[in-house]
Amino acid sequence: MRIGILGAGAMADALGTQWARAGHQVMVSGRDTDRAGALAARIGSGARAGTFAEAVAFGEDAVLLAIRHDGVSDVLAAAGAGEGALRGRTLIDCVNAVVWESFTLASSAPMAERIAAAAPGAHVVKAFNVCHADVWRMTPPVFDGAPLAVPLCGDDPGALDTVRALVTDLGCVPLPGGGLERAGLLEATAAFAIGLWLGHGADARAMLPPLTHP
């Protein structure tokens, strides 16, 4: 696949590196062109760097939005999303709009819905937002013998198929999270779990019984 990445930070690094190793073509982008170029060189495997607009044009199969939540509007505008540059494209949203002091959501409007509104015609899929970038650097992310599960929320069947394939390429298992209207629940789950992990040093998995329990 040809994957454009909006961002040149930790998530762009982790996922871009894994996808490039899996044989996909990757272009990263950022406000700092030198930083984006350095990331492309670090990813290797033919990865390249460009502007936000160039990354969208490159990402014929998928575009990953991997930036801080407070920069989403500006980056999508720079990428031409408002003019339809992402129309028909699979747009993967891994953004967490979290207030880190309180581990609450920064807005009552789900991030995924705001992204969809700012990128008319894009097929938005919420994914990869629950775990820290270091987890995505694992090859593969397996814990206690079980591969990591990645919930996906989206409305377009083709876009969901694309993201499922990219999840599988990481050695993970895609989970059906429902339509994009449920992405807000996934975002809230991430904020709550992160609060347990970082705020209290608690294992968020411990609050759920195993599937085999009645």
N, C-alpha and C positions, 0 to 999 in steps of 0.2 A: 504493500500500500504506500501511497504518498501522503505523509502526515505533516501538516503545518502546526507549529506550536507557537502560541501567543504567550511569550514569557521566556525568561532566561534564568530563572531561579532554581530552587531545589527540586520542585516537582517536574519542571521541564527537563532538568538534568537526569533525574531518576527514571522517569518514564521514557524520555527520548532515548536514553542510552539502552534501555532494555529493548525497545522496539527496533532500534537500529541493529542491535545484535541479532534480533530475530529475522533480519533481512528486509525490513521496511526502509523506505527513503524518508529522511527527516529534515525539516528546516525549522530552526529556532529563530526567535525574533525578540527584540527588546528596545527600549528607549536608548540604551547604551549599546551602540553598535559594536564597540570593542569587546564588551562583556559577552554579547551574543556570539561574536566570532570566536572568542576563547572557549565558550561552551561547545560550539560546533566542533572545534578542534579536539576538545576533550572527549566528546561522544565518539568521534571517529566514524568508521564504517561509511564514509562518504557523506556524513551530515554536513549541512551548509547553514549559513546564517543570512537573514534578510530583514527587511522592514516588516511591520505588522501586516501591511497590505500584501507584500510579497509572500509572506507565510500563508495567508489565506488563499491566495491564488495557487500556491504550490500544493496545498492540502486538498487535492481532488477527492481523496477517500475519507479523510477525517481532519478536523482541526481541534487541537486541545487548547482550552483556555486555562492557563496556569499562572495566574497573577493574584496579587492581593485584592481583596474585595473592593477596597476604596479606589482602585484604579480601573475597574471593569468598564465603566462608561467611556472614559477617555481612550482606552485601548481599542474597544470595539469601534468607536468613532474613527480612530486613526486607521483601522483596518478596513473601513468602508462598509461596516455592517449596516448602518442606517440607509445606505444606498443600495442594499441588496447583495453585497459582495459574498455573503454567506448563504444566500438563498439556495436551497437544495442540498447544502452541505451537512454532513454529520458534525455537530459541534459538541465536543465533550467538555462538560463543566465539572471541574474538581474544586471549585472555589468554596471556601468556608468563610462566611461573614460572621466571625465570632468576636465578641468583646472579651479579650483575654483576661481582664481583671476579674470578671464575674462569670466567665464561661457561659454567656448568654448570646442570643442572636442579635446582630447589630440592627436588624430591621424586621418588622412584622411581615414584610413582603418577601417570599422565598427568593433566594438568589437566582435559582434556575428560571423562575418566571420573569424576573427582571432582565436576565440575559436574553431570554426568548423575545421579550418585547423590544429589546435594543437591536436584535438581529433578525428582522422580519424574514420569514421563509426558511430559517435554519432549523435543522432537526436536532434539537437539544437533547442530550442524554446526560443525566447526572450520574457520575461515577468517580471512583478513586478519591473520595473526599473524607473517608473515615480514618485513614492511616497516615502516619508521618511519612515523609519522603524516604527516610531510611528503610522503611519496610519495603517500599517498591524497588529498592536497590538489591534486595535479597534475590538470589537465583537458585531455586525459586522461593517465594514466601511460604514456607511450610512450618507449622507449629504442632508439636506432639504428633507428628506423622500425618497431619491433615493439611491440605493446601488451603490457603486463605480464600475466603469467599468474598466476592465483590458485588454488592447490590447495585442494580441499574434501574433508573427511572427515566422513561421516555415514551413518546407516542408513536414514533415512526418505526415500523417493523424492520426496514432496511438498515436504518441507523443503529437500531438495537443489535442487529446481526453483526454489523461492523464492530461495535464496541465489545460484543461477546468474544469475537475473534481476537481482539487486542488484549482482552483479559486473559484468555486462554494462552496467548503467547507469553504471558508473564509467569505461567505455571499456576494460575489462580482459577477459581471456579466462578462463573457469573451467576448471580442470583436475580430472579425476577422481582423487581421492586414495584411494578405497576407503572401507571402513566406519569407524565410529568407533574400532574397535580399532586402526586405523592412525594415529590422531591423535597418539599418543605419538611416533611416528616423525617426524611433521611438527613437533612441538614441539622434538624433539631437533635436527632439521635447522635450525630457526630459531636455537637457541642456538649451534650450531656456526658457522653463517654469520655471526651477529652477532659472535661471537668473532673471526672472520677480519677482518671489516670494521672493528670498533672496536678490537680488541685488537692487530691487526697492520697495519691499513691495506691489507689485501689484498682483491682482487676475488674474491668467492666464486664468481662465475660461471666463472672461469678454470679451475676444477678439473674441469669437465665438457666433454667433446667435443661438437661439434654433432651433431644427430640424423642428419645425412647421413653421418657417418663410420661405417665398419663396426666 
